[in-house]
C-alpha cells in the first residue's frame, strides 16, 4: 500500500522521503530532518526529532498521513 501527502508544498512546509513501505522521513525546507511518520495498520504515528539530543519523541497517532504531517508545520 502506498500513500502520498496531498498537502501543497511551500517554502516552509515539510516534505516526505519514503524510507521503507511504511516509514517516511520528514524533512524541513532546508533539508534537515524533522522526524518520522510510520504507518501502523490504519493509523500514522508521528515522531519529532529533538536536534540537540537526536532523540525521537512521539507526537501522536493520526488517521491520515496528511494529519500526521501537519504536526511538523
N, C-alpha and C positions, 0 to 999 in steps of 0.2 A: 504494500500500500504506500503510495507516495502523496505527500502533502506539500503545498507551496502557499506561502502567505499571499493574501490579496491586498494587504496594505501597500499604499503607494510609497515609493522611496522618496526621501527628501534629503536635504543637506544634513539634517540632524537625526534622521530615522536610522535605527539599527538594521542590519541586513543579516541574512541567514546563510550559512555554508553547511551543507549536509556532510556529516562525518560518517554516519552509518545509516542504515534504512530507518531507524527510529531515533536518531540523535542529530541535533543541529547545533552548531556553534553560532552564538550571537556576536556580531562584530559591530563596533561603533563606526561612525563615519570616517574616523582617522585610521581604521583598520585594526585597532586594538580589540582584544577580546573582552566582552562584557559578561558572558556567561554561556549557559547551555539551555536548550529546551529538549526534553526527552519525552517521546510518546510512550504511554503506558496504557495499553488497550484503547479505551475511548477518551482518555484524558492526556493532557500535556503538562508535564512538570517543568517549571522554570526555576533555574538556579543561577544566581548572580555571583560573579567572582569579585571578591574583595581584593583589590590590586595590591595593597600593602602586604598582605599575607598570602596571596594566591589561594585563599580558601574559598570554597563554594558554599553558598548559603541558600537554602531553599526559600523561594519567594511564594510559591503556591502551585496549586493544580488548577488547570483551566479546561474548559470544554472545547476550545479550538486553539490551533497554533497561532492564529491572529491575536486572540486574547492573551495568550502567554507572551507573545512578542511585545504587546502593548505595555507590559510592566517594565520594559527596558527603555522606554522613551523618557 
